[in-house]
Amino acid sequence: MPQLNPAPWFAILTFSWLIFLTLIPPKILAHTFPNEPTTQSAQKPKTESWNWPWH
């Protein structure tokens, strides 16, 4: 089984990762969602006790 010289493959791996790390994160971070979430009020909704007719 022939052995491969790791020098060119390591350089290809390194350069491909450098390309991925410089091109892809800005594209992902620039993504905007079509519906921005709205902030909810800090007040809790008023809860009322149930009026059980049989109790």
MOWO-V869949 format. One record per helix or strand of 2 or more residues. SS is the DSSP state (alpha for helix, beta for strand). FROM is the first residue (numbers start at 0). TO is the last residue. If there is no record, write none. Layout:
BEGIN
SS_FROM_TO + SS_FROM_TO
END
This chain:
BEGIN
alpha_5_28
END
